[in-house]
């Protein structure tokens, strides 16, 4: 499949899942707009190796005006966004009655509200050009709960619901909107949970095994490459009638 001539924006794409998805899209010929904090030069170089145009915008997507600035940059430098992957996310673990209010607000802003704002800004251009793909990286926690993750679970459930609505509102167009719901992916967020277990005296390999065994029957992590290939499928003609779906890629987590 070729995405030559298409521009993809992937939020939170200077490392981890987002970078893996960006690499898959670049390999298929898309031009890429990366987004994330800090020095993005290594990520830009890695994506640019596939030969397409690559840009980076450091928007803090918890800020609505910075999201607008990101889309203005996309329009100015790339002619708009054809493929939007809402990937950026943060996490905090605490019981509801102990959950810091500022952490709740930050998680909802980045994991849910930013998906809405990016989607509403992307849709007009997609409709005008007669083609578009919106892929929201949700989570199995968009469909089930886990203790201590109130804000994350609430936000990801919201992403799945928003995906269904946008999928319905675009159902008669060549724009699709779907969510991908990964299980455990070995990202810095997940590594921290492994490290926290190891800090309690558990062997790091055992800590990793125990984390997987609690939820993910395959006992193997989903990889950013797995997610990137699924994004490519949703961008293809074969995926054109997948609309408003929440696609599990979780090693069997939700089959239990």
N, C-alpha and C positions, 0 to 999 in steps of 0.2 A: 504494500500500500504506500502511495506517495501522498505526502502532505505539502508538497512543493507549492509555494504561493500562499500558504496559510500562516497566520501568526498566532502563536500560543502564548498566553500569559499564565504562569504558574506561581501562585503566591507561596511564600516560605520555601523558596527553591534553591537557596545557596548551599544546602546540605540535605542529607537524609532522604526521606520519601520524595520531597519536592524535586530535588536534584535528579533522583533516579527517573522520575516521570519526565522531567525536562530532557534528559538524555535520550529516552525512548522517542520522544516527539522529534527531537533534532535528527536522530538517526533516520526517521521517516521523511525528513526533508523540510520540516516546519522551521520558520524563524521563531526565535524565542525571546520573551521578555522575562527575565528573572527578577525576583523580588526577595529581599531579606536584608537584615542588618549586617553591619561590619564589612570587612574586605571581601568583595565578591569576585576578585580577579581570578582566583583558581577555578571557581565554578564557571565563570564566563569562558575561560580558556578551554575547559573540558567540553563544554557544550559547543563552542565555536569550532572545535576540531572536526565536526561533521560538515562544515562548510556553509552553514546558513548564517543569516544575520542574527546577532545576539546583542541584547541590551540588558541593563540592570537598572532598577529603580528601587531606592531604599525606603519606600513608603512604610510607615508604621500603620498597619491596617486596623489598629484600634481607633484611629482618627479618621473620621469621615472625609475631612478636607484632604488628607493625604491620599486616601483612596481615589478621590476625584482627580488629584494631581497625577496619580499613576495612570489613570485612563486618559487624561489629557496628553501625557507623554506618549502613550501607546498610539493615540490618534495622530499626533504630530510626527513621530519618528517611524511608525510602522503602518500607518493607514488604518489602524483599528485592531480589534481583537476578534479572531475567528474561533479560537478555542480557549476557554477559560477553565482553569483547574484551580478550584478553591481548596488549597491544601494547608495553609498555615494554621497552626494550633499550639496551644499551651495547656499545661495540666497543673493541678494542685490537688493533693490528697489530704482530706481532713473530714471528720464527722460534721454533720450539718450544723450542730449547735456550736461547733468550734471553728467553722469555716470563716476565714477572714473576708469581710465584706468587699474589700478592694480586690481580692483575688477572684471572687465571684464575678464582680463587674468586669474585670480584665478578660476572664475566660469567655464570658458571654459576648463581649465586644469582639474578640479576635476569632473565636470558634463559630459564632453564629451571626452576629450583626454584620460582620465584614463580608460574609457569604451573601447576605441580602444586598448590601450596598454594591458589591462587585457585580452581582447578577443584574441588578436594575440598570447599572451603567453600561454593561456589555450588551444587553438585549436589543436596544434600538439599532445599533450598528449591525448586529447579526441579522435582524429582520430586514434592514435596508439592503444588505448584500445577498440575502436569500439563502444563507447557510450559517450554521453555528453549532458548536458543541460546548455544553457546560457540564463539567464533571466535578462533583463535590466529594472531597475525601472525608467521609463521615467516619464510622467506626462500628464494630459490633455493639459498642456502647450507644449507638443510635437506636438499638433494638432491645437491648437488655441492660440491666443495671449492675453496678458493682459497689460494694461498701466503700465509703470514703470519697467517692467521685461525683458528688452531687452536681457541681457546675458543669463538669465535662459531659456527664450523661445527659443532663438537661439540654446542653447546647447541641450535642450530636443528635438527640431525638428531634430537636428543632430543625436541624439541617435536613434530616430525612423527610420531615413534614414539608419544609420549604421546597425540597426537590420534587415532591409529588405535585405541589401546586404549580410550579413552573413547568413541569412536564405536561400538565393538563393545559395550561395557558398557551403552550407552544405546539400542541398536539397536531394541528393541521398545517404546520410550517415545516421548513427544513432545518429548524433549530431543535435540538434535543437537550434535555437536562436529566442527568442521572447521578446517583450517589454510589460510591464504592465504600464498602464497610469492612475494612481490614481487621483481622485479629491482631495478635502480637507481631509487631514488626520491630526488629532490633534497631531502634532509634535512640538518641540520647535520653528521651523521656523514659523509655523502657529500661535502658541500661541503668538509669538512676534507681529504678525499683529493684533491679538485680543487686546493685551495689549496696542498697539499704539492707537487703537480706544478708549479704556477705558481711556487712558491718556488725551484724548480730552474731557473728561467729560461724556462719555457714560457708562451706567451700564454694567459691564463685561458680564452678561448673554445676555443683549441686543446686545452688541458688537459681541458676538459669533453668535447669531441668524442672525444679519445683514450680517455678513460675509458669512454665509451659504446661506442666502436668495438671495444674489446677483448672485450666480452661481449654487448652488447645490440643485435641486428641492426636494430631499428627506429631506432636513433640518437636516441631520444626517451626522456625520463624517464617512468616511471609516476608518476601524481600521487596525492596523498591523496584527491582526489575519486573517482578510479578505484577505489581501495580501499574507500572508503565505500559506493559503489554496489554493489560485490560483497558487502560485509557485509549490505546491505539485501536482496539476493537470497537470501542464506543464511538470513536471518530470515523470509523469505516462505514461503507455502505451496508455491510452486514449488520451493523449496530443501529441502523437508521430507524428501526421500529422498536428499539428499547427506549422507553419513555417513562420517566418518573419512577424508575426502578431503584431499589436499594440492594446492590449486588454484594453478597457475602464472599469474602476471600479470607478465610479464617481457620483453615486447618481442621474444620469440623466443629468449631466452638458452638455454633448455633444449631447444629444437628442433634445436640444432646437433649 
